[in-house]
Amino acid sequence: MTTRTRFAPSPTGPLHMGGVRTALYAYLFAKQQQGKFILRIEDTDQNRYVPGAEEYIIEALTWCGIIPDEGVGFGGKHEPYRQSERKHKGFYMNYAQQLLNNGNAYYAFDRPEDIDIARKNAETDGVQGWQYDASTRMGMRNSLSLPEQEVRHLLDQGTQYVIRLKVNPGQTLTFTDMIRGEVSFDSSLVDDKVLIKADGMPTYHLAHIVDDIMMEITHAIRGEEWLPSAPAHILIYQYLGIPMPLYAHLPLLLKPEGNGKLSKRDGDRLGFPVFPLQWKDPVTGEISSGYREKGYYPESFVNMLAMLGWNPGTEQEVFTMEELINAFSFERVHKAGARFDPDKAKWYNEQRLRHSNDEELGLKFSMELKSILGEEDPRSSHDFATGAVKLLKERVQFENEFYETGKYLFEAPSTYDEKVIAKRWNEKSKTFFQALPDVLTKVEHFTAENCKAAFEQLATEQGMKPGDVLQLFRVIVSGQGSGVDLFGMVELLGRSEIISRIQKALTSI
Ligand code: GLU
C-alpha cells in the first residue's frame, strides 16, 4: 500500500509555525516512504473563513519547500483539494446518510438557544459540563426522542436540523497512536457530535473522515488538540465498518518559558515571528512579522521546526531536507510539548550562513551594496563584497546584517572608541601612528600578512610591544574596539584608504 499523508489546514488566518511543523512531518514521512503528500483545505466553516488565508498557506508551504504531490488541476496551476468544492458532490451527505440508515446517527432539531437553556437548567441543578449525549438526548428534540410521525412532519416542513453521531455509553474506545502508543477513552464521556450542520455543511469530524477515506490516506498527522476528539472519530470509522488510518497527534509548541502554548502574543512580547511569512490582517490591517521577511533561510526555518519535538538520536543538528527525509521517524517524536527557543532558531540560520559559499554570498551582498552605495562605487563590486563577506561571516546570523555589522568597511569612522583612546592614546603611540603611513607605503604587496609584519617591526623599532598599539590601530581604522580580523580589514580596504584613515585619526583624536 502506498503511503499517503495529508496536511489539512483550515483557512482561518495565517499558518502558525506549529501548523507548518505538522505539514513538515507529514511531508517528511510521505517522502521517506516514497508516498504522496496531499494538501486539503478544510474550509467548511464559513464563519471562520479569512480571505487570503488559503493563498498564504500555499505560499508558505512553497517557501518551505513542502510541495504537495496532488490536487485538482486548475488552469495549469496546482490547486489543493477544497472541502467546500467537494460538498456539492454529496460525498459528506452520503456517509451521513449511511450512519442515519444504520441507526448510528440521528436528526436533531434543537436550536442553539434550546441548547443554551438545557445547559443553564443543568447548571441551576448543580450539574456542570452539560453535553448532548446519551444521558441528555432524550430530553431534547431529535429523531430518537420524538415520535416518528413528528420527525417526518418536521423534515417535510423543512425545519432546520443537524445530524448528530449517536454515541453509545459504557464502551472503551481504543486506538494506537504513532507517537503515544495505545490510547483508550470511555465512550460515556464523548458527546453526540454534530456531523452535518444546519447549513448542510459537514463538521470537521465527519468531513476529515470522509476525505481521508476517499483520498486513501494511510497516516493522519495532526495537532494534539485533536486527541480529545479521537474517540468520536474511532466510533465513526467503526460504524462505517472502515479501518482507520494510523493517527499521529503531534505535541504542542510551547512558550520559551516552557509552559503554555506558543502564541502570537509571545512572539510580540519577545520579538520573534510565529508565522512563516509576514501577514497583514485583512480586517484590522495589522501586520505580523514572518520568518521570511526577518531574513531566515527557508531551509533553516524547516530545520529548526523539524527539531522541535523530534530528535534524530544522534548529535547531528543541521539537516538538509533530504537528510530530514531519510532520518525522520515518528518513534523519535516526543510525547511532551516542545519548548520554542528563539535564540536556537537564529542559531540554525547562523549555521547555514557559515556554510554558505562566499562568492555566492558576495554576489547577493554586492547587489545590496549597489543599491546603497551606487552601481559605480568600487566597494559594491563582487570582489569587494566577497572580501567583506569573508570578514563578516562569523559575526552575523543573517545576510541582512552584513551591512550594519560591517558599516566601517564602507565608511571611515567619525568617532573613536573612547575607552580605548583614553587608555592607549599618548605621545608614544601618536609617534607610532605618525610613522605608520610611511611604513605602509613601502609594503610591496599590500597583504594582511605583509602589513602585519611591517606593523610589528615598526612597533619593535620604537621600543613597544605590538600589543600596545594593536587595538588603537583597530579603533583608528574602524572606530570600534572590537570587530573583524584587523589585518584582513586592512588588506580589503587597501593602502590609500588605510593611510587616509590614519591621517584623519591623527587630526581628529
Ligand atoms: N482542519 C483541521 C485543523 O486545521 C485539520 C486537522 C487534521 O489535520 O485532521 O486543525
Residues whose N, C-alpha, C, O or C-beta is under 5 A from the ligand:
A	BS01	LIG	A8 P9 S10 E42 H208 I221 R222
